Amino acid sequence: MASCPFCRTARRPGWLGLAGWRYDLLSHVSGRVLEIGTRSGANYPYYRADAKVVISDVDATNMGEAIEKFARFPAGMEITLADAQHLPFADDTFDAVVATLVFCSIPDPGKALREISRVLTPNGKLYSIEHMRSRYEPIGLIQDVFHPAWHAVTGGCHLNRHTESIIRAAEFEIVERRTSLGGIFRWLISQPAEKQESSVAFKVLKHHPDPPFPTKTEADPPT
């Protein structure tokens, strides 16, 4: 395992490319895991050895780099095509679903969240990192202005989507939350209310100002 280029290391990486956030997020993930929107496979190096991961994307043309990495990944990972809005898995299949920088591009995120809730086991959780509209109105207005061009150039990415509000509207409870850059980037662990076998309290550690990519939980009001 030591020579594996995509095995999780004991040392947490820095902030570049959200690597530190990915490392922290996936430190919580074990058991049977579904990753949606894998794209280049940026999360591969951060999964724990006890995670059995099914990685997926809606479009095979997006997965070239991921497939190349997959061939060199240790046993315990599967790869498939899947649309997050129509997941081809039975109810209560996965202990965790991972989505990083995915919900900005899903045409109907509410539908995808209902599917995620369906395939999660009781007490299963959604682990996500997303960019979204800033909670600071001046920054949010700038995002609104640039959104049409951004959406066209990126092939469907929503620069100003209120993703956290969409997650809450889908009856997911936020278990743990971090933010950065005025709330543009958010690190979230959430759980469908219907899948909770015991009460889950919103986890608030400390309030910190926004450094580029912090590692602390921030307790400001959701937007």
C-alpha positions in Angstrom: 0.0 0.0 0.0 2.8 2.4 0.7 3.7 2.6 -3.0 0.2 3.3 -4.1 0.0 6.8 -5.7 -3.7 7.2 -4.7 -3.7 6.0 -1.1 -4.7 8.2 1.8 -1.7 9.5 3.6 -1.4 10.3 7.3 -0.4 13.9 6.5 -3.1 16.4 5.7 -2.4 18.3 2.5 -2.6 22.1 2.2 -5.5 24.3 0.8 -4.5 24.2 -2.9 -7.4 22.8 -4.9 -9.5 22.2 -1.8 -7.2 19.3 -1.0 -7.3 19.9 2.8 -11.1 20.2 2.8 -11.4 16.9 0.7 -9.0 15.2 3.1 -11.0 16.3 6.2 -14.4 15.5 4.6 -13.5 12.0 3.6 -11.9 11.2 7.0 -15.5 10.7 8.1 -16.5 8.3 5.3 -16.4 4.5 5.6 -18.5 1.5 4.6 -20.4 1.4 1.3 -19.9 4.8 -0.4 -21.4 6.3 -3.6 -19.5 9.3 -5.2 -21.5 11.2 -7.7 -20.0 13.5 -10.4 -16.4 12.1 -10.0 -15.0 14.0 -13.0 -11.2 13.8 -12.7 -11.2 11.6 -9.6 -9.9 14.4 -7.4 -11.2 12.7 -4.2 -9.5 9.3 -4.8 -6.4 10.0 -2.7 -8.4 10.9 0.4 -10.7 7.8 0.9 -10.0 5.6 3.9 -9.0 2.0 3.4 -12.3 0.8 4.9 -14.4 2.7 2.3 -15.9 0.6 -0.5 -16.5 3.2 -3.1 -18.8 3.2 -6.2 -17.7 6.2 -8.3 -20.0 7.6 -10.9 -20.6 10.4 -13.4 -23.4 11.1 -15.8 -21.1 11.5 -18.8 -18.3 9.1 -19.7 -16.4 11.8 -21.6 -15.9 13.6 -18.3 -14.3 10.5 -16.7 -11.1 10.0 -18.8 -8.7 11.0 -16.1 -10.8 9.3 -13.4 -10.7 6.0 -15.3 -6.9 6.3 -15.7 -6.5 6.8 -12.0 -9.1 4.0 -11.3 -6.9 1.4 -13.0 -4.1 2.1 -10.4 -6.4 2.4 -7.4 -6.3 -0.4 -4.7 -9.1 -3.0 -4.6 -12.5 -2.0 -3.2 -13.6 0.6 -5.8 -16.2 0.2 -8.6 -16.9 2.6 -11.4 -20.2 3.2 -13.3 -22.2 5.7 -15.3 -25.1 7.2 -13.2 -27.3 10.3 -13.3 -27.7 11.7 -9.8 -31.3 12.5 -10.7 -32.1 8.8 -11.5 -29.7 6.6 -9.5 -29.7 3.0 -10.6 -29.4 1.6 -7.1 -31.8 0.0 -4.6 -33.1 1.8 -1.6 -30.9 1.8 1.5 -27.7 0.8 -0.4 -25.1 3.2 0.8 -23.8 4.4 4.1 -22.5 7.6 2.6 -22.9 9.7 -0.6 -20.0 12.0 -1.6 -20.5 15.0 -3.9 -17.8 17.6 -4.4 -18.4 20.6 -6.8 -21.3 18.7 -8.3 -24.6 20.4 -7.3 -23.8 23.5 -9.2 -24.3 21.6 -12.4 -27.2 19.2 -11.7 -30.2 20.4 -13.6 -32.7 19.5 -10.8 -30.7 19.3 -7.6 -33.9 18.8 -5.5 -34.6 15.6 -7.5 -31.0 14.4 -7.0 -31.3 15.0 -3.3 -34.4 12.9 -3.1 -32.6 10.1 -4.9 -29.6 10.4 -2.5 -32.0 10.2 0.4 -33.5 7.1 -1.1 -30.3 5.2 -1.6 -28.8 6.1 1.8 -29.1 3.7 4.7 -30.7 4.7 8.0 -28.3 7.2 9.6 -26.4 7.6 6.2 -25.1 11.0 5.4 -24.3 13.2 2.4 -20.7 14.6 2.4 -20.3 17.6 0.1 -18.1 20.6 -0.9 -19.8 23.1 -3.1 -19.5 26.6 -4.3 -22.7 28.8 -4.2 -24.0 32.3 -3.9 -22.2 34.3 -1.2 -24.0 35.3 1.9 -22.6 38.8 1.5 -25.0 40.6 -0.8 -22.4 42.8 -2.7 -20.4 39.6 -3.6 -23.7 37.8 -4.4 -24.7 40.6 -6.8 -21.4 40.3 -8.7 -22.0 36.5 -9.0 -25.5 37.3 -10.3 -24.1 39.6 -13.0 -21.5 37.1 -14.2 -23.7 34.0 -13.9 -25.2 34.0 -17.5 -21.7 34.1 -19.1 -20.3 31.6 -16.6 -23.2 29.2 -17.2 -22.7 29.4 -20.9 -18.9 29.0 -20.8 -18.9 26.1 -18.3 -21.7 24.1 -19.9 -24.2 24.5 -17.2 -22.5 25.4 -13.9 -24.7 27.8 -11.7 -22.4 30.4 -10.2 -25.0 31.8 -7.9 -27.1 28.8 -6.9 -28.3 28.7 -3.3 -27.2 25.1 -2.8 -27.3 25.0 1.0 -30.9 26.3 1.0 -31.8 23.6 -1.6 -30.3 20.9 0.6 -32.3 22.1 3.6 -35.5 22.4 1.5 -35.0 18.7 0.6 -35.3 18.0 4.3 -31.6 17.3 5.0 -30.3 18.5 8.3 -26.8 20.0 8.4 -24.7 18.1 10.9 -21.4 19.9 10.3 -20.6 23.0 8.3 -17.6 25.1 7.2 -17.4 28.1 5.0 -14.8 30.2 3.1 -14.6 33.3 0.9 -17.7 34.9 2.2 -19.7 31.7 2.1 -19.0 31.0 -1.6 -17.3 27.7 -0.7 -19.1 25.4 1.9 -18.1 22.1 3.4 -21.2 20.3 4.5 -22.1 17.0 6.2 -25.9 16.5 6.1 -28.4 13.8 6.7 -32.0 13.2 5.5 -34.4 13.8 8.4 -36.3 10.7 7.4 -33.2 8.5 7.7 -32.2 9.6 11.2 -32.5 6.9 13.8 -31.5 9.3 16.6 -31.6 13.1 17.0 -28.8 14.9 15.3 -27.8 18.4 16.6 -26.2 21.0 14.4 -22.5 20.9 15.2 -21.0 24.3 16.0 -17.3 24.4 17.0 -16.0 27.9 16.6 -16.7 31.0 14.6 -13.7 32.1 12.5 -13.3 34.8 9.8 -13.0 33.5 6.3 -9.3 32.6 5.4 -8.9 31.2 1.9 -9.7 27.6 2.8 -10.2 27.2 6.6 -10.4 24.0 8.6 -12.7 25.2 11.3 -16.5 25.0 11.5 -18.2 28.4 11.1 -21.5 29.0 12.9 -23.0 31.9 10.8 -26.6 31.7 9.7 -27.2 29.6 6.5 -28.1 31.3 3.2 
